[in-house]
Amino acid sequence: MLAKETSHRAPLHESNATLRGIYLLLASEIFFAGYNAIGKWLATGYSPVQIIFFRGLFGLLPVAILVWQAGGRPALRSHSPGWQILRAVCSLTSNIAFILAYRTMPLADAVAIGYASPIVVTALSVPLLSERVGLHRWSAVVVGFAGILIIARPGTGVFGAGGLLAMAGTLFYALSILATRRLAGRDQTVCTMVYSTGLYVLLCGLPLPFLWVTPSWPDLALLAALGMVGGLGMFLFISAFRFAPASTLAPFDYTAIGWAALFGFAVWGEIPGLYTVTGILIIAASGLYIVHRERIRSAC
């Protein structure tokens, strides 16, 4: 699952702007689903390190457009480079875990577990950020984890092979979100994207000679598409938050799970079973309830 950045720009609240934000977010989810599908396709023939290297390399162009829109070099100044590096490493680890999970797990299952990140963030915000979490949100956390277990099904081969990796990916993705919260108000979103993309290339480039597999021309095109699709998806995702508040956009974020199921069926013939559908609905409901409680708390 593509690790997303969080925009800190103040949203506009006019109805037309809100609709524009929703449309941009819906478009971004199609790109993210395509990114995950390409990653799953490439996962069987290439190491996650090589895949993420190309994701970063070819993702530099969309990021460069965002840098230009944000005003160039001044937007790249970080006041917390240590947190930026930590966030990027967590994001990188999350991507590696999900790519490994794709090898043995249906796409929709892995993506659905990844969308449990708000649940994990809520649970981790207590020990790591000293935030207060009330009974309502703790209840949503417990129910959300139940949804994860329904999808992963402990005691089955799915859980042993891919479920643990998807859970690890979700954990590190949640840690990257918590690091992003630490960066809120300190660095611009585009600065965070540059750190992530640049460190993907640097950290994956170092061991790449030892893991290199020469790609065929079609696979090279897919590796290039991976970076471009991921970068464009991020561009649309961040742009959406310029026009609509996060609480409004949150329900539409879960449409990515539906697209993942569609790609999984079209490419690999994967048909989500009853357990998967039930778990997805529980995770989505829990995540949306947490967003709802966050909105109430912010209004107080």
Salt bridges, closest charged atoms under 4 A:
GLU5 OE1 - ARG87 NH2 3.21
GLU29 OE2 - LYS4 NZ 3.41
GLU131 OE2 - ARG181 NH1 3.19
ASP253 OD1 - LYS4 NZ 2.74
GLU270 OE2 - LYS40 NZ 3.52
GLU294 OE2 - ARG137 NH1 2.64
GLU294 OE1 - ARG297 NH2 3.00
